[in-house]
Amino acid sequence: MDTIDIEHLINPDQLAVEIADKWRLWHSLRSPWIEQTKQLRNYIYATDTTTTANAILPWSNTTTTPKITQISDNLHANYFATLFPQQKWMRWEASTRDSAKREKREVIQAYMENKISQSGFITTVSDIVQDWILYGNCFAMVEWEDGFVNKESGEFIQKYTGPRLKRVSPYDICFNPTATSFEDSPKVIRSIKSLGEIKRMIDADPSNSYLKEVLDKMMGARKAVRSSEGHIDKGEGFTADGFSNIQQYYESDYVEILTFYGDIYDQASNEFMSDRIITIVDRAYVIDNQENPSWLGKAPIFHSGWRNRPDNLYAMGPLDNLVGMQYRIDHLENLKADVFDQIAYPILKIKGDVEDFDFEPGARIYLGEEGDVGYMAPDATALNADMQIQVLENKMEEMAGAPRQAMGIRTPGEKTAFEVQTLQNSASRIFEHKAAHFERTFLEPILNSMLEMSRRYMNRSDTIRILDDARGFTKFMDITREDITSSGKIEPVGARHFAERARRVQNLIQMAAVKAQDPTVAPHLSGKELARIIAYELGEPTLFADNISVTEQMETQSKVQDMQAANEERLMEAQEMGI
């Protein structure tokens, strides 16, 4: 069989080959991390527990106790509650006096709240937090979406317009893991589309004849590979991930797209290109090569790691160190199950002359003079493994930053409320630290990227719907680019501020309790000021007002008196009518 050089068949662009080489190199460098995540995923999503079995004997039990899954779910629920503890979880912080005006702040916050609500932001963040927990790394981009023009009528069709957060799977992005920082490293993002989608992308920009030429090259290469009867040499370099060989890939209707972000040296043109976005297909052809239009001064890709490593940009997750202990728990649980099986279905010891028999209730066993049948008692030591299993589970929770006290589970031996509170405070520090890190490195730059993108791409006024909290009804507001242009930044105020505020409120409530219980302390504490500060810290200013309780009591009494008067009036009218 003849050997055919793939490059002669497809005639690739040199720049596309260079980018594909970077993807393969960086993908190979992260292969140990991928194998670790696969092992962890097997435990997290195990349904057929034979995939995680560590049994030695073929008859041994192979059950997986989903402890890691429970910890993962608890972490997700608690991180999410910490990041978004209330409806108002972000605020605009002005950097100049003009920007600090109330009207400007309210408009910017109303705009951002509307876009977050309409774009599915919270749902996307939920998926991203799951990546953060499972993989230790999460990635995202911010894209601008606009309405579209009806091709037939030419009419502009209004749909969601504004920035949208997009999750990037940790498996679909590669970068140099040994770079000094994520921002400094070039990046490649992978996606898969059908040939039909690629054709529609190209047809959407008929003015660019080059794209049509690329499509012709793609279809010609597919035809050449499909009709080739010889062995294709060097095909591995052009085979997309997930396909066994170049023939399988080219015979499919799918196209691999690699998008490069960063600086690159183009060997073909002998040119160093700075801050580029280059999109290639089939690891062979360039369909887009442009200067990065982002105002961020870097690729518009965001990353956060749970436990950063100084010499590797792929961070560790809270579950990475728990696989070994999960393995041990499964081993002990299955040993217990094996012992119970041996007790329920004991091994028989047969001595001497014994006729064949069925082991079942009511069976008759016929023995010779020296025959004997008896049970072999299993060693029940493994049944005492519950304490060891409990210790392992507690260690897993603590090492993941999720002790059961933080989950609202009270363990035996905690005799006092002080002990419980101490443990909760210890756990909350871990939660607050990790959640604050996520806010600072991920949420905050993303929110400000969304706002800045709106300032850049808004070309018409945007009508948003907001809820007037003071009046309790929905109103509409027309917002322009100038309305949201100001000096300052958006700050998430969930994890870093809400937890601190909750502690202050708790301390104030304790002081109020002391004032109510201790008459010697009461004269020295202002109940009015305590109530005012608590209302402020809770974010409910209308909860407190001078003599509001007296006023409400008088209003209630007035309503009662009015009702009594109305009843008496109706009674008198009935008596006059002889009813």
C-alpha positions in Angstrom: 0.0 0.0 0.0 1.3 3.4 -1.0 2.1 6.0 1.7 0.5 9.4 1.1 1.8 12.6 2.8 -1.3 14.3 4.3 0.2 17.8 3.7 0.1 17.2 -0.1 -3.6 16.3 0.1 -4.8 19.2 2.2 -2.2 21.9 1.5 -2.4 23.5 5.1 -1.6 27.1 6.1 1.6 27.2 8.0 0.1 29.5 10.7 -2.7 27.0 11.3 -0.2 24.2 11.7 1.8 26.3 14.2 -1.4 26.9 16.3 -2.4 23.3 16.1 1.1 22.3 17.3 0.7 24.6 20.3 -2.7 23.0 21.2 -1.1 19.5 21.0 1.9 20.5 23.1 -0.1 22.2 25.8 -2.7 19.4 25.8 0.1 16.8 26.3 1.6 18.9 29.2 -1.8 18.8 31.1 -2.4 15.0 30.5 -1.6 14.1 34.2 -4.2 16.7 35.3 -6.8 15.3 32.9 -6.2 11.7 34.2 -6.7 13.0 37.7 -10.0 14.7 36.8 -11.2 11.5 35.1 -10.6 9.4 38.2 -12.4 12.0 40.3 -15.3 12.2 37.8 -15.7 8.4 38.1 -16.4 8.7 41.8 -18.6 11.8 41.5 -20.8 10.5 38.7 -20.6 6.8 39.5 -23.8 4.9 38.8 -22.3 1.6 37.7 -20.1 1.2 40.7 -17.9 -1.5 39.1 -16.1 1.4 37.5 -14.7 2.4 40.9 -14.4 -1.0 42.4 -11.3 -1.9 44.4 -12.4 -5.4 45.2 -9.7 -8.2 45.1 -11.9 -11.3 44.9 -14.5 -11.8 42.1 -17.3 -12.3 44.5 -16.5 -9.3 46.6 -19.0 -6.4 46.8 -18.2 -3.4 44.6 -20.4 -0.6 46.0 -19.2 3.0 46.0 -20.3 5.2 48.9 -21.0 8.6 47.3 -19.1 10.6 50.0 -17.2 12.7 47.5 -20.5 13.4 45.7 -22.1 14.6 48.9 -19.2 16.8 49.7 -19.2 18.3 46.2 -22.9 19.0 46.5 -22.5 20.6 49.9 -19.6 22.7 48.7 -21.6 23.9 45.7 -24.7 24.8 47.8 -22.6 26.6 50.4 -20.4 28.5 48.0 -23.4 29.6 46.0 -25.2 30.7 49.1 -22.1 32.6 50.2 -21.6 34.3 46.8 -25.3 35.3 46.4 -26.7 35.6 50.0 -29.3 38.1 49.0 -30.9 39.8 46.0 -28.7 42.8 46.2 -25.3 41.1 45.9 -23.4 43.8 44.0 -22.9 47.5 44.1 -21.4 50.4 42.1 -18.3 52.0 43.7 -17.6 55.4 42.3 -14.0 56.7 42.0 -14.9 60.4 41.5 -17.3 62.8 43.1 -19.4 63.1 39.9 -19.6 59.3 39.6 -20.8 59.1 43.2 -24.1 60.8 42.4 -27.1 58.8 43.5 -28.8 58.9 40.1 -25.7 57.7 38.3 -25.2 54.8 40.8 -28.8 53.7 40.6 -28.9 53.7 36.8 -25.7 51.7 36.5 -26.9 49.2 39.2 -30.3 48.9 37.6 -28.8 48.3 34.2 -26.4 45.6 35.5 -29.2 43.9 37.5 -31.4 43.8 34.5 -28.7 42.2 32.2 -27.7 39.7 34.9 -31.4 38.7 35.2 -32.1 38.5 31.5 -28.9 36.8 30.4 -29.1 33.7 32.7 -26.0 34.9 34.5 -26.7 33.2 37.8 -27.3 29.8 36.1 -24.1 30.1 34.2 -22.2 31.0 37.4 -23.7 27.9 39.0 -22.2 25.7 36.3 -18.9 27.5 36.6 -18.7 27.1 40.4 -19.3 23.3 39.8 -16.2 23.4 37.5 -14.3 25.2 40.2 -15.1 22.5 42.8 -14.7 19.5 40.5 -11.7 20.5 38.4 -10.1 23.1 40.7 -10.2 25.5 37.6 -13.0 27.5 36.0 -12.9 29.5 32.8 -15.4 32.0 31.2 -15.7 34.6 28.5 -18.0 37.6 28.1 -19.6 38.0 24.7 -21.9 40.8 23.3 -25.2 39.8 21.9 -27.4 42.0 19.8 -30.7 41.8 17.9 -30.7 40.8 14.3 -32.0 42.0 11.0 -34.7 40.0 9.2 -33.2 39.0 5.9 -36.5 39.1 4.1 -38.0 42.4 5.4 -34.8 44.2 6.6 -36.6 44.8 9.9 -34.5 44.9 13.0 -35.7 42.2 15.4 -35.3 43.0 19.1 -34.2 40.2 21.4 -31.8 40.1 24.3 -29.2 42.8 23.7 -26.2 43.1 26.0 -23.3 41.2 27.5 -23.6 37.5 28.3 -21.4 35.3 30.4 -20.2 32.2 28.6 -18.8 29.1 30.4 -15.7 27.6 28.8 -15.2 23.9 29.7 -11.8 23.2 31.4 -11.3 20.5 28.8 -11.8 22.9 25.9 -9.0 25.4 26.7 -5.3 25.0 26.6 -2.5 27.3 27.6 1.1 27.1 28.8 0.8 25.7 32.3 4.4 26.8 33.2 3.8 30.4 32.3 4.2 33.1 34.9 0.5 33.9 34.9 -2.7 32.9 33.1 -3.0 36.4 31.7 0.5 36.3 30.2 0.1 32.9 28.5 -1.3 32.6 25.0 -4.5 30.5 24.9 -6.3 28.2 22.5 -10.0 27.4 22.9 -11.5 24.4 21.1 -15.0 23.9 19.8 -16.8 21.5 17.5 -19.3 22.6 14.8 -21.0 20.9 11.9 -20.1 21.6 8.3 -23.5 23.2 7.9 -22.8 25.7 10.7 -19.4 26.6 9.2 -21.1 27.2 5.8 -23.7 29.5 7.5 -20.9 31.4 9.3 -19.2 32.0 5.9 -22.4 32.8 4.1 -23.2 35.4 6.8 -20.2 37.4 5.5 -20.4 37.1 1.7 -18.2 40.2 1.3 -15.2 38.2 2.5 -14.3 36.0 -0.5 -11.4 34.4 1.4 -13.8 32.6 3.6 -15.4 31.0 0.6 -12.0 29.9 -0.6 -11.3 28.3 2.8 -14.6 26.4 2.6 -13.6 25.1 -0.9 -10.3 24.0 0.5 -12.0 22.2 3.4 -14.4 20.3 1.1 -11.6 19.5 -1.4 -9.4 18.1 1.4 -12.3 15.9 2.6 -12.9 14.6 -0.9 -9.2 13.9 -1.3 -8.8 12.0 2.0 -12.1 10.0 1.5 -11.0 8.9 -2.0 -7.5 8.1 -1.0 -6.7 4.3 -0.9 -3.1 4.6 0.5 -1.8 4.9 4.0 -1.9 8.6 5.1 1.3 9.6 6.8 1.6 12.3 9.5 -2.2 12.3 9.9 -2.0 12.5 13.7 -1.2 16.1 13.5 -4.4 17.0 11.7 -6.7 14.6 13.6 -9.1 16.3 16.0 -9.4 15.1 19.5 -12.0 12.4 19.9 -11.4 10.9 16.5 -9.2 7.8 16.1 -7.6 8.9 12.7 -7.7 11.5 10.0 -10.1 9.4 7.8 -12.7 9.1 10.6 -12.5 12.8 11.2 -12.8 13.8 7.5 -15.6 11.3 6.9 -17.7 12.9 9.7 -19.7 16.0 9.3 -17.9 17.8 12.1 -15.3 20.5 12.1 -12.9 21.3 14.9 -12.3 25.0 15.5 -9.3 26.3 17.4 -9.2 29.9 18.4 -5.8 31.3 19.4 -5.5 34.4 21.7 -2.2 36.1 22.3 1.2 36.7 20.7 2.6 34.4 18.0 5.5 34.3 15.6 4.4 33.5 12.0 7.2 31.6 10.4 5.7 31.8 6.9 5.7 35.6 6.9 8.6 36.0 9.3 6.5 38.3 11.4 5.8 38.6 15.1 2.1 39.3 15.6 1.1 40.8 19.0 -2.2 40.4 20.7 -4.0 38.5 18.0 -7.2 36.4 17.7 -6.7 33.7 15.1 -9.3 31.1 14.3 -8.4 27.9 12.4 -10.4 24.9 11.1 -9.3 21.3 10.5 -6.0 22.3 12.1 -5.1 23.3 8.6 -6.8 26.6 7.5 -7.0 30.1 8.9 -10.5 31.6 8.7 -9.9 34.7 10.8 -6.8 36.6 11.8 -7.4 40.0 13.6 -6.0 42.2 16.3 -7.7 41.6 19.6 -10.5 44.2 19.8 -10.7 43.9 23.6 -10.1 47.0 25.6 -8.9 44.8 28.5 -5.3 44.7 27.1 -5.4 40.9 27.2 -7.5 38.0 26.0 -11.1 38.3 27.2 -10.9 35.0 29.1 -11.2 34.7 32.8 -9.8 32.0 35.1 -9.9 31.2 38.8 -8.2 28.4 40.7 -9.4 26.9 44.0 -5.9 26.0 45.3 -3.2 27.6 43.3 0.1 26.0 42.7 3.2 28.3 42.3 4.8 26.4 39.4 1.7 25.1 37.6 -1.3 27.3 36.4 -3.6 24.3 36.7 -4.8 24.7 40.3 -6.0 21.9 42.5 -9.6 21.4 43.6 -11.0 20.8 47.1 -11.7 17.1 46.1 -8.4 16.2 44.6 -6.8 15.0 47.8 -9.9 13.0 48.8 -9.8 10.2 46.2 -7.5 8.0 48.4 -9.8 8.3 51.4 -12.8 7.6 49.2 -11.0 4.5 48.1 -10.5 3.5 51.7 -14.1 4.1 52.7 -15.3 1.9 49.8 -12.9 -0.8 50.7 -14.1 -0.9 54.4 -17.7 -0.7 53.4 -17.3 -3.6 51.0 -15.4 -5.6 53.5 -18.4 -5.2 55.9 -20.8 -6.2 53.1 -18.7 -9.3 52.4 -18.8 -10.4 56.0 -22.6 -9.9 56.1 -22.9 -12.0 52.9 -20.9 -14.7 54.5 -23.1 -14.7 57.6 -26.3 -14.8 55.5 -24.8 -17.3 53.1 -22.2 -19.2 55.1 -19.5 -21.4 53.7 -20.2 -25.0 54.4 -17.6 -27.4 55.9 -18.3 -31.0 54.8 -16.6 -33.9 56.4 -16.8 -37.6 55.5 -19.5 -39.2 53.4 -22.3 -36.7 52.5 -24.8 -37.2 49.7 -25.4 -34.3 47.3 -28.0 -31.8 48.6 -29.5 -28.4 47.8 -28.7 -25.7 50.2 -32.2 -24.3 50.9 -34.8 -24.1 53.8 -36.2 -27.6 54.6 -33.6 -29.5 52.8 -32.7 -33.0 54.0 -29.1 -33.9 54.2 -28.1 -37.6 54.4 -24.8 -38.4 56.1 -22.7 -41.5 56.4 -21.4 -42.7 59.8 -18.5 -40.3 59.7 -20.2 -37.6 57.7 -20.7 -34.1 59.0 -21.9 -30.7 57.7 -21.3 -27.4 59.5 -20.9 -23.7 59.0 -17.6 -21.9 58.8 -18.0 -18.8 60.8 -16.5 -15.7 59.1 -14.2 -13.3 60.9 -16.5 -10.5 62.0 -13.7 -8.0 62.8 -14.6 -5.9 59.7 -18.1 -5.2 61.1 -16.3 -2.9 63.6 -15.1 -0.6 60.9 -17.9 2.0 61.3 -15.7 4.2 63.6 -12.8 4.2 61.2 -15.2 5.0 58.3 -16.6 8.0 60.4 -13.1 9.2 61.1 -12.3 9.1 57.4 -15.5 10.9 56.4 -14.9 13.7 59.0 -11.3 14.1 57.6 -12.6 14.3 54.1 -15.1 17.0 55.0 -12.5 19.0 56.9 -9.8 18.8 54.2 -12.3 19.9 51.6 -13.2 22.9 53.7 -16.6 21.5 54.4 -16.9 20.2 58.0 -20.3 18.9 58.8 -20.8 21.7 61.4 -20.8 24.1 58.5 -23.4 22.0 56.8 -25.8 22.3 59.7 -25.1 18.7 61.0 -24.4 18.5 64.7 -22.1 15.7 65.7 -22.2 13.7 69.0 -20.0 15.1 71.8 -20.7 18.7 71.2 -22.1 19.6 74.6 -22.3 23.4 74.4 -23.5 26.0 72.0 -20.1 27.7 72.3 -18.4 24.6 70.9 -20.7 24.4 68.0 -20.3 28.1 67.3 -16.5 27.8 67.5 -16.5 25.0 64.9 -18.9 27.0 62.7 -16.7 30.0 62.8 -13.6 27.9 61.9 -15.5 26.5 58.9 -16.8 29.9 57.8 -13.3 31.3 57.6 -12.5 28.7 55.0 -15.7 29.4 53.1 -15.2 33.1 53.3 -11.6 33.0 52.2 -12.3 30.8 49.1 -15.5 32.6 48.2 -13.8 36.0 48.5 -11.0 34.7 46.3 -13.6 33.7 43.7 -15.2 37.1 43.9 -12.0 39.0 43.6 -10.3 37.0 40.8 -13.4 36.0 38.8 -16.7 37.6 39.5 -15.5 41.2 39.9 -13.4 41.3 36.6 -16.3 39.6 34.7 -18.9 42.1 36.0 -16.8 45.1 35.0 -16.0 43.5 31.7 -19.8 43.2 31.1 -20.3 46.8 32.0 -17.4 48.0 29.9 -18.6 45.9 26.9 -22.0 47.6 27.2 -20.3 51.0 27.0 -18.4 50.0 23.9 -21.1 48.3 21.9 -24.4 50.0 22.8 -25.5 51.8 19.7 -29.1 52.7 20.8 -31.0 53.3 23.9 -32.0 50.2 25.9 -35.3 49.9 27.7 -35.0 47.9 30.9 -37.6 46.8 33.4 -36.8 47.3 37.1 -38.6 46.9 40.3 -39.1 49.9 42.4 -38.5 48.6 45.9 -39.8 51.7 47.7 -43.2 51.6 45.9 -43.4 47.9 45.1 -44.1 48.0 41.4 -42.3 47.5 38.1 -41.2 50.5 36.0 -39.4 50.9 32.7 -36.3 53.0 32.1 -34.6 54.0 28.9 -30.8 53.8 29.3 -28.2 55.2 26.9 -24.4 54.6 26.7 -23.8 57.9 28.4 -26.0 56.9 31.3 -23.8 54.0 32.2 -20.5 55.7 31.5 -18.8 56.8 34.6 -15.6 56.4 36.6 -15.8 53.5 39.1 -16.3 49.8 39.2 -18.9 47.1 40.1 -18.1 45.1 43.2 -19.8 41.9 44.3 -20.7 42.2 48.0 -21.8 38.7 48.8 -19.0 36.6 50.3 -16.7 39.4 51.5 -19.2 41.7 53.0 -22.4 39.8 53.8 -20.7 37.3 56.2 -19.0 40.2 58.0 -22.4 42.0 58.3 -24.1 38.8 59.5 -21.5 38.6 62.3 -22.1 42.2 63.3 -25.9 41.7 63.4 -25.4 38.6 65.5 -23.3 40.6 68.0 -25.8 43.4 68.1 -28.6 41.0 68.8 -26.6 39.5 71.6 -26.1 43.0 73.1 -29.9 43.6 72.8 -30.5 40.3 74.7 -28.1 41.4 77.4 -29.9 44.8 77.7 -33.3 42.9 78.1 -32.0 40.4 80.7 -29.6 42.4 82.8 -31.1 45.5 84.5 -27.7 46.7 85.6 -26.6 46.9 81.9 -29.9 48.2 80.4 -29.4 51.9 81.5 -26.1 52.0 79.6 -27.3 50.7 76.2 -29.4 52.6 73.8 -32.2 50.4 72.5 -33.1 53.0 69.9 -29.5 53.0 68.5 -29.3 49.2 68.6 -32.5 48.9 66.6 -31.4 51.6 64.1 -28.0 49.9 63.5 -29.5 46.4 63.2 -32.0 47.8 60.5 -29.1 49.4 58.7 -27.0 46.3 58.7 -29.8 44.1 57.5 -30.3 46.5 54.6 -33.9 47.3 55.7 -33.9 51.0 56.5 -37.7 51.2 56.6 -37.7 48.7 59.5 -36.6 51.5 61.9 -38.2 54.9 62.5 -38.7 57.1 65.5 -41.6 55.8 67.6 -42.7 53.6 64.6 -44.0 50.9 67.0 -46.2 53.5 68.8 -47.4 54.8 65.5 -48.3 51.3 64.2 -50.0 50.5 67.5 -52.1 53.7 67.2 -52.9 52.8 63.6 -54.0 49.4 64.6 -56.2 50.8 67.4 -57.7 53.3 65.1 -58.6 50.5 62.6 -60.2 48.4 65.4 -62.2 51.4 66.6 -63.4 52.1 63.0 -64.4 48.4 62.6 -66.3 48.5 65.9 -68.1 51.7 64.9 -69.0 50.3 61.6 -70.4 47.1 63.2 -72.4 49.2 65.7 -73.8 51.3 62.9 -74.9 48.2 60.9 -76.5 46.8 64.1 -78.5 50.0 64.7 -79.7 50.0 61.1 -80.8 46.4 61.4 -82.7 47.2 64.6 -84.4 50.2 63.0 -85.5 47.9 60.1 -86.8 45.4 62.6 -84.4 42.7 61.5 
